[in-house]
Every structure is written in structure tokens, then in C-alpha cells.
Amino acid sequence: MDGRILVTGAAGLAGSHLVRRLHAGGRSVRALVRPRGDLARLEGLPVEIVEADVRDAVAVARAMRGVEIVVHAAASFRREGVARSEFTEVNRDAVGVVIRAARGADVRRVVHVSTVGVHGAVKRPPADENAPLEPGDAYQRSKLEGEIVAREEFAKGGMQGVIVRPVGVYGPGDTRFLKMFRLVARGRFVLFGGGRVLYHLTYVEDLAAGLELAALHPAAAGETFILGGPEFVTLETFARLVADAVGARPPRLKLPVWPLTIAGAACEAICRPLGIEPPIYRRRVDFFRKDRAFSIEKARRLLGYSPTVSLADGLRRTADWYRSRNLL
């Protein structure tokens, strides 16, 4: 039996799919989950589950015992209302905790899961791993800081280090795009800005395959990889594919984006001092304004990464999952 693989953030969307994939491939897996977290995505999997906060050096060191490879996928994700201190503690400081514990346990390889968000707005799409690092918000900055910590720790030696930057993840089990699916299904989705910006996603099973390669492929050691789906499209095409998936007419209403940008800034200025979540904020408006298109050629060339789920197929599968749970 090959050496045990520890996956942090194993109860999350990407982490749980990776755990399933590794287990199906005959690997011994230890799933690290946060204390009292939701384990629904791991239900029925005969893998070892360990509860530990990735900020707890003692608990993390204990979880590393007998581990050969670590995939550090735990993170505090971008959502309204999360304190910046949590981003810093989980996305930056805990990276050092995990890697130092791995070194102390003689782990052979650590894969640190970052995000393409560290590149910020893509000025010359598609962006590759060498594109400028210009994070645009607190979440993205914390992920870049996490990468810096990872590189500093990897430079100390004693293990192989890999950094992976996934493009936005979607698929069954994820509800971040549910609002868009509902608006499209009801004929209420508006293409602010005309829908010309580029959009790139990663189907969760393709991401799990890429993370497995990052963990096991000899050529991954010491490298940074962007992992994304096989294609990127304009937002207008994306919306049309969502319409196809839900059986609705494609959105046709196009409006300028600048009034939405102003409204988002105004809502933030009024609501946040009062402790109210803004109904519109600038980060959501970025969905209509900023290009998100990336190159996965390095991962293809060095790792043989080959995403197989087209955007159209992935969106259909996602819509089917929403329907199966009466969400649409």
C-alpha cells in the first residue's frame, strides 16, 4: 500500500472529491476536518477522519503522524461578513502551521491549494502562472500571503513543495451559482456590461484529478500550476449555457454596469457601519466587469492534466443536482 495522504479541508467541495478519488485509487487517506464540521460530503467513505483546527499546531502535528503526502485544501473562503482576521489566520498563518508540522513528521510532499484570485483582475487573458500577482480584496491578499509563507517554508528544505491555483470551482454540491441559475430560469438575469468579459470555471471532478496529479506526479515537485476547465467563454455564452441547462430562454437584456458599480459602493458605505450585509457590493459587481480566463498549458504539459468535463456538460450536471434537491 502506498503511503498515507492527508487532505485538509476534506469536508469541503474540492477536498471531499479528492478524498473520494484517492480512496477509489486504492490510496490510504486521512481526512482532516474542522471540529464539529458538516461531514455530509464524506458520508459512507471508509477513510480515517480526524477533527482538528488547522490553526492548532499541536492538533495538526498529531494528525501528521504516519503521513507521506499532504494536500492542504483548507481555507476560509470569500463571503460577506467574514472578518479579515479570519482570512489572515486561516489562509496565511495556518499555512505555516501545516507545513512546519509536515516537516516535523518527515512528510515527503506538501501541496498547497491557493487560488487564481492571487492574480486579481486579468489584464491580458488568458493568464498563466507568471502573470502579475495583484490581489484585489482581503480574501485574495490573504491567499497570496499564504503562498508567500508556503514558499518560505518550502525553501527551508526537507520536503517537496507544490502550489496549485484552481480556477473557480463548480459542480454538484456547490451552491455559489444557485442564485444565477434561479435568475436565468425565471428570465430575470441581466447582462450588465454586455456580457463580454471572459469567464473560466473548473468542474469539481476535474479539479480533484488535477490535485491528485499535483500530489503524486514526480514532475510536480517545486512547481506552481493553474488548474481550470478545458475552456473559457464570454459571460454571455456562460449565461446561455446555464439557460440551456435549466431549460430557459437565454438572457437578452443588457444594461451598462456603471450604475451597478456605484450602487454597490453606496450600499457598502451605508450598510457596513451598521453591521448590515449589503444587498449589492462591489465584489459581486466584478462578476460583470473583470476577465477571468487562464491558461492550463503548464499542467497539461508537465502533469498530463486533461480536464474532461465541458462547461455545457458540467452546468447540466449542476442543474440536475439543484433539481434533485428542489433548489430550482
N, C-alpha and C positions, 0 to 999 in steps of 0.2 A: 504494500500500500504506500502511495506517495505521502510525503509529509503533510501535516495538518495545515489548513489555510484558515486564518482568522479574518472574518469580514465584520468591520464595524458598521454601524448604521444598517444592520442586517434586516431590521423590520421595515425599512423604507422601501420605496418602489424599486429603485435600482438594486439596492442591497439584497432584497428578497429574491429577485430574479437571478442575481448572480449566485446566491446560495443554492437555489434550485438547480441551476445549470452545473455548478461544481459537483453537487451531490449526484446528479444524473450521470456525470462523467466518472463516477467512482472515487471522487476525492473525499477525504476526511475534512469536515467543515465544522468550525466553531463559530457560532453566530453571536456577536456581541450586540446587545440591545440595551436601550436605556432603562433604568429601573421603572417598573410599573408601566412600561410602554405597551402599546397595542401590538399584539403578536399575531393578528389575524392573517397576515400575509405569509407567515411561517407555519400555519396550521397544517398538521399532517406530515410535516417533514421530519424524518428521523435524524436530526442533527443536534449537536450539543449546543444548548442555549445558555449564555452567560449574561447576567444583568450587571452592567457597570456604566457609570458616567465617564465619558472619555476625558473629562477634566480631572478625574480622580486617579492620581499617579499610582497609588497602592493597588487599587482595584484593576487598573489596566495592566500593571505588571503581573498581577496574578493571572489575568486572562491570557497572557502571552506564553505561559509555560507549555513547552512541547510544540510550539508553532514554528513552521518553516517559512511561511509567506503570510503577509498581512495586506489586505486591501482596506484602506481607510476611507470609507464612504460616508461616515457620519458627518453631519453638518447641520447648522442652523440655517434654514432656508429663508429666502426673501419673502416676507409677507408684512403687511402693515401691522404696526403695533409692537413689533419685536424691538427690544431695547438694543442700542448699539453695543452695549457691554456684553450682551449675549453673543452677538456676532463675533466680537473680539475673543471672548473666552473659548467659544466652540470652534470657530473657523480659523483662528490663528493659534492661540495658546495651546489648545488640545492637540494640535498637530505635533508640537514638540513633545508633549507628554507621550503620545503614541509612539513616535519614532525612537525616543530615548528608551522607552520600555522594550521596544523591539530589539534595539541594540543590546540591552542588558540580558535579553533572553536568547541572544545569538540567532535571531531571525535572519534568514538569507536575503529576503527581498521585501521591500515595502512599496506598495502602490498607493500614492496619494491622489485622491479624486478631487480635482479642483473644478473649474467651470470656464467656458469660453467668455463668461462675463468679465474676466480679468482684462480682456481686450477692449471693453467698453464699446462705444459706437464704432462700427467697422467703416472706415473711410474708403478703403479700396477692396471691395469684396471680389472674390472670396478671400478671407483672411486665413493665413497659415500660422504655424506655431511661432514664427518670427515677427508677426505683426506687432505694432506698438502695444504696450500694456498701459491702458488708460481707463481704469475703472471709473464708473460714473456715479456710484452710490455707495452707501455704507456696507451693504452686503458684498458687492463686488470688491471693494477695498479690503474687506476682511479676508476674502478668498485669495486675493493677491498676497496679502501679508502671510497667509498660511503657506502659500507656495514658497515665499522667501524663507520662512522658517524651515520648510522641508528641505530646500536646497542647502541651507546652512548645516542642517543635521546630516544630510547625505554626504556632504563634503568632509565630515569627520571620519568617514570610512566605516568599515565593519559590516556593511551590507550593500546590496544593490538597491538603488532608488529609481522609481519611475513616477512621473507625473502625468495624469490624464485630465484633459479638459473636455468634458462632454458638452455637446450642443443640447439645447432644451429637450428634455425627455417627455415623452407622452406614451399613452397606451392604456389598455385595461388596468384599472386600479388607480389611475390618476384622475383627479377632478379639476385640475387647474384650467382646463379648456372647456369645462362644462358650461360656463356662462356663455361663451361664444357659440357652442353647439346649440344651446337653447335659443339664443337670439337669432341665429341663422334659421333654425327650424320654424320659428314664429314669424320670419320675414322682417325682423327688426334690426338686423345687423347693418351698420353704416360703414362704408369705406372712407373713413376720414383720411384726407390727404391723397385720395385717388387710388390707394391700394398698390402703389408702385414699389414700395420698399420690398426688400428680399427677406424671405423667411426660411429658416432651416431648423429641422427637428430631428430627434433620434428616437426611433421606436425602442421601447424598453428592452425587448429581447435582443435587438442588435447591440444595444449598449452593453448588456450582460456578456455577450460574446466578445466584445472588444475588451472589456475589463478582464475577462478570463485570459485573453491573449497577453494583456499587459502583465498579468500575474505569472504566466508560465512560459512565454516565448523568450528564448535566450537573447534575441536582438532587442528586447525592450529595455534592458538594463541601462540606466543612465540617461534615458531619453524622456522627452515630453511629447505627448500625442494629443491631437484633436480627434475626438470620435463623434461622428454625426451620421445622419441618414444618407442614402445614396443620391439625394437630390435636394436642391433648394429652389424655391419658387417665389413669385411675387405674392404679396398678401392677397391680391385679388384672386389669384389662382388658388391659394390656400383656402379662401372663403368658398370658392366654387366647389372644391373637393369636399369640404365639410358639408355643403349643401347636398352634394351627391350622396354622401354617407347617411344623411338624415332624411333624404327623400324630399328636399325642399327646392324652391327656385333659387338660383344664385343671387346673392345680393347685388343690387344695381345702384342704390342711392350712394352718391359720392359727394362729400362735403369738405370744405377746407379744414385743415387740422388746427390752424392757429387759434380759433376761438376755444377749442377744447384745451389747448395748452394754457391759455390764460385762465380758464375756469378751474383747471387743476391746481395752478399756483394759488389762486384765490381761496379755493376750498382748503388747501393745506394751511394757509396763513390764518384762516378763521377757525378751523376745527381743531388743529393740533394743540394750540394753547388751552383749549377747553377739554382736552382729553377725549375728543370725539374722532372716530375714524372717518376721514374724508370720503365722500361718495365718489369723488374723482380726484386723482392725484397725478403728478407729472410722470411718475414711473409707468403708470398704465398707459398714459398718452404715448410714451415711447414705442409702444406696440405698433403705432401707426406712423412713426417718424423715423425710426432707426433701422438700418440694414442689419440683418443677421444672416450672413452667408459665410460658410467656412470651407476650407479645403481639408479633405481627409486623405490626401495622397500619401503623406508620410506613413500613416498607419497601414494603408494598403500596401505600400512598398516594403516596409520593414517587417510587418507582422502578418501580412496576408489578410488583414481586416477586410471583410466583404459584407457590408450590410445587405440583407436580402429582402427586407420589407419596404415596399414602395410607400410613399406618402399616402396615396389613394387607398391602398390596402390597409395600412395602419389606421387611418381615420375611420374606415368602415368597421374594423375590429373594435375600435374605441367606442364608436356609436352603438354597436351591438351590445357592448358591456354596459353602457349607460342605460340602454333599454331594458336589459335583463334585470336591472336594479331599479327600474321605474324612475329613473332620473331625467329622462327626456319625455 
